Amino acid sequence: MNFENEPHDALRSAVEDLRAGTDHLPVPEFSPRSSTAGPFAAGVAVALLAVAGVFGIQRLTSDSTSEVEVAGPTTTQTQSSEPTAPPTSTAEDALLPPLAGGATQPFVDAEVGVEIVRVTGAQPGGAIAPAYSNSATFNPSGSLFVLYEQGEGHWLYDGNTLAPVGPISIGSDDVYNWSWHPTDPDVLLHPDGGDSNRLRELNVRTGGSKVAATFDQCRSVGQGRGFGSTANHTAHMGLLCDTDAGQFWMVYNIVDGGVILAPEPTDSGSAPVSASVDGSLFAVFANESVRLLDSSLSPTDADPVPGDASALAVIRRSTDGQPVAVTTLYDEQDGSNGLAISFDLVTGERFGLIDGRVGFPPSGARMAGSFDSGSVAIATATVEGDVGQSVAQSYVGQITLLTPGAEPQETNLGAHRMSPGTYQGSEWGDDTILAVDPQGRYVLFSSDWGTQRATNTYAILLDR
């Protein structure tokens, strides 16, 4: 296959933590798939995962020795114990797409033909999902990703095989606030939580944690609505610094330890997102505009860009390498509402991609992108009854993959299959949470698969 609202307050529904308990069982093997299923399948086409120095695929030869076939990007350290995963043995699981690594073939969406596997096995009433669509779910190489289990904490997964590695402890100021190291695939950084003015560095392989930086100029630091505010491969981590004089945008260079503090305080509640790898441009998604800042965190000539960006993603345009923000806009005074509106983050130019000027976009839109993939995944809630006369009405309950450009490419990845309306199984309600693999191999999404039983993470497998 080819890959290349209602009232305003209701449309911008708050995201709550995911909470539910679970026991642990051994990791299921990741069994081979058809060799014609594309680059993702090629990385998992043997029977046993070897964790020794690098992640690879291990098989026994006729003389009982073993050989290793490296599967895509690698990590560098090993587990000290067998990985564990949430249990997945209930009878109802037979109604869901197969667990990644099982012997059965992936579920095939009859409407669009994509293959889907289940990554997690949440208990009834529980939820395991990407922490938030804007968070730094994947490390820059795509070799590892993090999910959050309601009530339990974070889980680490192998990005090449979708196999669970084990639980990790991210003691951040919120469950979605962390940033991956730009060059070390095993390391992430996060605010120390509470009213701390420190950042901690966590090695997700060994569990080792240490203080990475202390900011004496701040009473506390956090990422607010920045949600893991680094783009892939950049060392520039966006933060908010609370002081007696107010709250200031701040950027910490993970590699050289440099600190940039904005010259004026802000009330945006959002940390700067690095919109360029070299730290020459930052974007802040404030309440009624997108703020464009230079390397000193001062406004650029294009600042501000009007627009209440509810869902958002920052990517790099494949045609010219320029940073682009794709957002969902509501309640624009000029009527320029849209499910997907794009901003050139250098010039501030705004142009429509999936434009709903006749009315409002569907409620509950979520958006995720990978800086280097150049594509954005968009999911909108499944709603009951009249959804208005918006051009975007046809996107209700759908996952769409969008690649901006002179001729934007748009691919329907199928329905996200979340039950309409809020139910007791998860405080996420009917939202589906997304994450895009940096290598473009798959899109992660959360869903209860229409069962109102438990929310799991699924992977739509993509070939290019």
Secondary structure, DSSP 4 states (H G I P E B T S, - for coil): ------SHHHHTPPP---------EEPPP-----TTS-HHHHTT-SSEEEESSSEEEEEE-TTS-EEEEE-SS------SS--EE-----GGGGGSPPBTTSSSPPEE-TTT--EEEE---PPTT-BEE-S-TTS--B-TTSSEEEEEETTTEEEEEETTT--EEEEE----SSTT--EE-SS-TTEEEEE-STT--EEEEEETTT--EEEEEE-TT-SEEE-BTTSS---TT--EEEEEEEETTEEEEEEEETTT--EEE-SS-----BPPEE-STTSSEEEEE-SSEEEEEETTS-B-TT--EE--EEEEEEEE-TTT--EEEEEEE-S-TTS--EEEEEEETTT--EEEEEE-TTSPPPTT-EEEE-TTT--EEEE-----S---S-GGGGGTTEEEEEE-SSS-EEEEEEE--PPSS--TT-TTTT---EEE-TTSSEEEEEE-TTSSS-BEEEEEE---
